[in-house]
Amino acid sequence: MALLAGCLLGSSACITSPELDVTLHESDRGRVYLERMPDRSFQAAHPIKLSTETVTQVLRGVLVRNDQGFLQNLVAGKPEALRAFTEEDVAFLAPLIADGLMRAASDQQIGFTIKQTGAPVYSERVGAAIGSSEPPLRLAPMESTGGSLYAYGRSLYVTLAQYRHRAERPDTINLANRRLPDESGLANRTVLFVPETAKRPDSYRDARSTDSTLVIDYELLARLPAGTGSSAPSDAASPADSAGTAVQAPIIKGNSPQKDPEVEALRKELEEIKRQLAEPDAQRTPARQKRPTAPQSP
């Protein structure tokens, strides 16, 4: 009761859940909206004008890496960091977020949710494959990725609150088989950003930041050469990009001017054999050209 009374008396200093203020866009693809800051005492640097290109660089630079155990890393190798948003996601979100930053008040932040198509998976629900109306293989499960962002100073605070989350009904057969759903989809995952030079150190985090919050120097990011923000390192590429890199590597090696020592040694050996075979022919050639002289009569 005392805590509730304190919040009622000093609501400006209490942190509550975000409240939806304005929906900027909503469709089957996703939703972008303005919501009230959870911390009523905080004042963001809104409204602010950021170009769509800068917001595009920010979204392209958000990566998510699966954190595996030590034994899994030994078996599967170094885990890859994949982009949180596809190019289609970025094209949808970037202009809407840029517009939201210009329309947001100092006590508002921009929220977003994007719908994504997941990879085919087998259902884990008990009884899904035996006598169930639900097919065991879902060909195109829908997933949701969402979060929020706001500007403060010369930094953009981007929080990924949900990553490729699949809405599933809990298993209600019995309590022993019931699984606790991961609403965020970020369990055992780490949120990263490239290029790292545009990422602020952890000292820039504030009371509103979570483990999945990125603090981006948007002015520095906008000054970087074109394509820097969208080019992820080899371990941050998508699976298709990684396959392309693996295919290109032997081609580059094959075009190298360096010669294989074994091939070079074999070539020299063949040349020596040819020279040795040519020597008897050279010695027999003068003998065939010299004719015997007829004996002189006395």
C-alpha positions as CSV (number, residue, x, y, z in Angstrom):
1,M,0.0,0.0,0.0
2,A,2.8,2.4,0.9
3,L,4.5,1.7,-2.5
4,L,1.2,2.3,-4.3
5,A,0.5,5.5,-2.5
6,G,4.0,6.7,-3.3
7,C,3.5,6.1,-7.0
8,L,0.1,7.9,-6.9
9,L,1.6,10.9,-5.1
10,G,4.7,11.1,-7.3
11,S,3.7,9.5,-10.6
12,S,6.3,11.5,-12.5
13,A,9.1,9.6,-10.8
14,C,7.6,6.1,-11.1
15,I,8.5,3.7,-13.8
16,T,5.4,1.9,-15.3
17,S,4.7,0.0,-18.4
18,P,4.7,1.8,-21.8
19,E,1.3,3.2,-22.9
20,L,0.3,3.3,-26.6
21,D,-0.3,6.8,-27.7
22,V,-0.4,6.9,-31.5
23,T,-0.3,4.1,-34.2
24,L,1.8,5.5,-37.1
25,H,1.3,2.4,-39.3
26,E,-0.3,-1.0,-39.0
27,S,-0.6,-3.7,-41.6
28,D,0.0,-7.5,-42.1
29,R,3.7,-6.7,-42.4
30,G,4.1,-5.0,-39.0
31,R,3.3,-2.0,-36.8
32,V,5.1,1.2,-35.8
33,Y,3.7,3.4,-33.1
34,L,4.5,6.0,-30.5
35,E,4.3,5.0,-26.8
36,R,4.7,6.8,-23.6
37,M,8.1,6.5,-21.9
38,P,8.0,4.0,-18.9
39,D,10.0,6.5,-16.9
40,R,7.7,9.6,-16.7
41,S,10.6,11.7,-15.4
42,F,12.8,11.1,-18.5
43,Q,13.0,13.5,-21.3
44,A,14.3,12.3,-24.7
45,A,15.7,14.4,-27.5
46,H,12.5,14.4,-29.5
47,P,11.4,15.5,-31.9
48,I,14.5,14.9,-33.9
49,K,15.2,14.5,-37.6
50,L,17.3,11.5,-38.7
51,S,17.5,10.6,-42.4
52,T,16.0,7.3,-43.6
53,E,19.5,6.3,-44.7
54,T,20.8,6.6,-41.2
55,V,17.9,4.6,-39.7
56,T,18.6,2.0,-42.4
57,Q,22.2,1.7,-41.3
58,V,21.1,1.3,-37.7
59,L,18.7,-1.5,-38.5
60,R,21.1,-3.3,-40.8
61,G,23.8,-3.2,-38.1
62,V,21.7,-5.1,-35.4
63,L,22.9,-8.7,-35.1
64,V,21.8,-11.6,-32.9
65,R,24.1,-14.4,-32.0
66,N,23.1,-17.8,-30.4
67,D,25.2,-18.4,-27.3
68,Q,26.0,-22.1,-27.1
69,G,27.6,-24.1,-24.4
70,F,31.3,-24.9,-24.4
71,L,30.7,-28.5,-25.6
72,Q,28.4,-27.3,-28.4
73,N,31.0,-24.8,-29.5
74,L,33.6,-27.6,-29.7
75,V,31.3,-29.7,-31.9
76,A,29.5,-27.1,-34.0
77,G,32.3,-24.4,-34.1
78,K,32.0,-20.7,-33.5
79,P,28.3,-19.5,-33.5
80,E,27.3,-17.1,-36.2
81,A,25.8,-13.7,-35.6
82,L,22.9,-13.1,-38.0
83,R,21.1,-9.9,-38.9
84,A,18.0,-9.3,-36.9
85,F,16.2,-7.7,-39.9
86,T,16.1,-8.7,-43.5
87,E,16.4,-6.2,-46.3
88,E,12.6,-6.3,-46.6
89,D,12.2,-5.6,-42.9
90,V,14.6,-2.6,-43.1
91,A,12.8,-1.2,-46.2
92,F,9.5,-1.4,-44.3
93,L,10.7,0.0,-40.9
94,A,13.3,2.6,-41.7
95,P,11.0,5.4,-43.2
96,L,8.3,4.8,-40.6
97,I,10.8,5.0,-37.7
98,A,12.4,8.1,-39.2
99,D,8.9,9.7,-39.4
100,G,8.2,8.6,-35.8
101,L,11.4,10.3,-34.5
102,M,10.2,13.6,-36.0
103,R,6.7,13.2,-34.5
104,A,7.6,11.9,-31.1
105,A,7.5,14.2,-28.0
106,S,10.2,14.2,-25.4
107,D,8.2,11.8,-23.2
108,Q,7.6,9.3,-26.0
109,Q,9.6,6.5,-27.7
110,I,9.0,4.6,-31.0
111,G,7.8,1.1,-30.8
112,F,7.8,-1.4,-33.6
113,T,6.9,-5.0,-34.5
114,I,7.7,-6.8,-37.7
115,K,6.2,-10.1,-38.9
116,Q,8.7,-12.6,-40.3
117,T,8.5,-16.0,-41.9
118,G,10.3,-18.7,-40.0
119,A,12.0,-21.9,-41.2
120,P,10.0,-25.1,-41.3
121,V,10.0,-26.9,-37.9
122,Y,8.4,-29.9,-36.4
123,S,5.9,-29.3,-33.7
124,E,7.1,-30.1,-30.2
125,R,3.6,-30.3,-28.7
126,V,2.8,-33.7,-27.2
127,G,0.5,-35.7,-29.5
128,A,1.0,-33.4,-32.5
129,A,2.3,-36.3,-34.6
130,I,-0.1,-39.0,-33.3
131,G,-3.9,-38.6,-33.7
132,S,-3.7,-34.8,-33.7
133,S,-5.4,-32.3,-36.0
134,E,-2.3,-30.2,-35.9
135,P,0.3,-31.2,-38.6
136,P,3.7,-32.2,-37.1
137,L,5.5,-30.1,-39.7
138,R,4.7,-26.4,-40.0
139,L,5.8,-25.2,-43.4
140,A,5.8,-21.4,-42.7
141,P,5.5,-20.5,-39.0
142,M,5.1,-16.7,-38.4
143,E,7.5,-15.0,-36.1
144,S,7.6,-11.6,-34.5
145,T,10.6,-9.3,-33.9
146,G,10.0,-6.0,-32.1
147,G,11.4,-3.4,-29.8
148,S,11.7,0.3,-29.2
149,L,14.1,3.2,-29.7
150,Y,14.6,6.8,-28.6
151,A,17.2,9.5,-29.1
152,Y,19.1,11.0,-26.2
153,G,21.9,13.4,-26.7
154,R,23.8,12.3,-29.9
155,S,22.9,8.6,-29.2
156,L,20.1,6.4,-30.4
157,Y,19.0,3.8,-27.8
158,V,17.7,0.7,-29.6
159,T,16.2,-2.1,-27.5
160,L,15.3,-5.5,-29.0
161,A,12.5,-6.8,-26.8
162,Q,11.5,-9.7,-29.0
163,Y,13.3,-11.7,-31.6
164,R,11.6,-14.2,-33.9
165,H,9.1,-15.2,-31.3
166,R,6.6,-17.8,-32.4
167,A,3.2,-17.6,-30.6
168,E,2.4,-21.1,-29.3
169,R,-0.3,-22.4,-27.0
170,P,1.1,-24.0,-23.9
171,D,1.0,-27.8,-23.6
172,T,-2.1,-28.5,-21.5
173,I,-2.0,-32.3,-21.4
174,N,-0.3,-32.4,-18.0
175,L,1.8,-30.2,-15.8
176,A,4.9,-32.4,-16.2
177,N,5.0,-31.8,-20.0
178,R,4.1,-28.1,-19.9
179,R,6.8,-25.9,-21.3
180,L,7.4,-22.3,-20.2
181,P,7.4,-20.2,-23.4
182,D,10.2,-17.7,-24.0
183,E,8.1,-14.6,-24.9
184,S,11.2,-12.6,-25.9
185,G,13.0,-15.2,-28.0
186,L,16.3,-13.8,-26.7
187,A,17.1,-16.6,-24.2
188,N,20.7,-17.7,-24.7
189,R,21.2,-15.0,-27.4
190,T,23.3,-11.9,-27.5
191,V,22.5,-8.7,-29.4
192,L,25.4,-7.1,-31.2
193,F,26.0,-4.2,-33.6
194,V,28.3,-3.5,-36.6
195,P,30.3,-1.5,-37.2
196,E,31.5,-1.6,-33.6
197,T,33.1,1.8,-33.9
198,A,29.6,3.4,-33.9
199,K,28.5,1.5,-30.8
200,R,28.8,3.4,-27.5
201,P,30.5,1.8,-24.5
202,D,28.4,0.3,-21.8
203,S,28.9,3.4,-19.7
204,Y,26.3,5.1,-21.9
205,R,23.6,2.6,-20.7
206,D,21.0,4.1,-18.4
207,A,18.3,2.8,-16.0
208,R,16.0,2.0,-19.0
209,S,18.6,-0.1,-20.8
210,T,18.4,-3.9,-20.8
211,D,20.9,-6.6,-21.9
212,S,19.5,-6.3,-25.4
213,T,19.9,-2.5,-25.6
214,L,22.3,-1.0,-28.1
215,V,23.5,2.6,-27.8
216,I,24.5,3.9,-31.2
217,D,26.4,7.1,-32.1
218,Y,24.1,8.0,-35.0
219,E,26.3,11.0,-36.1
220,L,29.4,8.9,-36.4
221,L,27.4,6.2,-38.2
222,A,26.1,8.7,-40.7
223,R,29.7,9.9,-41.5
224,L,31.1,6.4,-42.2
225,P,31.6,5.4,-45.8
226,A,28.6,4.1,-47.6
227,G,28.0,0.4,-47.0
228,T,30.0,0.3,-43.8
229,G,27.0,-0.1,-41.6
230,S,25.4,-2.8,-43.8
231,S,28.5,-4.9,-44.3
232,A,28.7,-7.5,-41.5
233,P,32.0,-9.4,-40.9
234,S,32.3,-12.9,-42.1
235,D,31.0,-14.4,-38.8
236,A,28.0,-12.0,-38.9
237,A,26.9,-12.8,-42.4
238,S,23.6,-14.6,-43.2
239,P,23.8,-18.3,-44.0
240,A,23.6,-17.5,-47.8
241,D,26.4,-15.0,-47.5
242,S,28.6,-17.5,-45.6
243,A,28.1,-20.1,-48.3
244,G,29.0,-17.6,-51.0
245,T,32.2,-16.7,-49.1
246,A,33.1,-20.3,-48.8
247,V,32.7,-20.8,-52.5
248,Q,34.8,-17.8,-53.5
249,A,37.7,-18.6,-51.3
250,P,39.2,-21.5,-53.4
251,I,38.8,-19.4,-56.6
252,I,40.8,-16.6,-55.1
253,K,43.5,-19.1,-54.0
254,G,43.6,-20.7,-57.4
255,N,44.3,-17.4,-59.1
256,S,47.2,-16.7,-56.8
257,P,50.6,-16.3,-58.5
258,Q,52.2,-18.5,-56.0
259,K,53.1,-22.0,-57.4
260,D,52.6,-25.3,-55.6
261,P,56.1,-26.7,-54.7
262,E,55.0,-30.3,-55.6
263,V,53.8,-29.2,-59.1
264,E,57.0,-27.2,-59.6
265,A,59.2,-30.1,-58.7
266,L,57.2,-32.4,-61.0
267,R,57.7,-30.0,-63.9
268,K,61.4,-29.9,-63.4
269,E,61.6,-33.7,-63.2
270,L,59.7,-34.0,-66.6
271,E,62.1,-31.5,-68.2
272,E,65.1,-33.5,-67.0
273,I,63.6,-36.7,-68.5
274,K,63.0,-35.0,-71.8
275,R,66.6,-33.7,-71.8
276,Q,68.0,-37.2,-71.1
277,L,65.9,-38.7,-73.9
278,A,67.0,-36.1,-76.3
279,E,70.8,-36.7,-75.7
280,P,71.1,-40.1,-77.6
281,D,69.3,-38.7,-80.6
282,A,71.7,-35.8,-80.7
283,Q,74.7,-38.3,-80.5
284,R,73.3,-40.6,-83.3
285,T,72.6,-37.8,-85.7
286,P,76.3,-37.1,-86.7
287,A,76.9,-40.9,-87.1
288,R,74.1,-41.2,-89.6
289,Q,75.3,-38.3,-91.6
290,K,78.9,-39.6,-92.0
291,R,79.3,-42.0,-95.0
292,P,82.1,-44.6,-95.2
293,T,84.7,-43.8,-97.9
294,A,85.5,-46.3,-100.7
295,P,88.9,-48.0,-100.5
296,Q,91.4,-46.6,-103.0
297,S,92.9,-48.8,-105.7
298,P,96.6,-49.4,-105.5
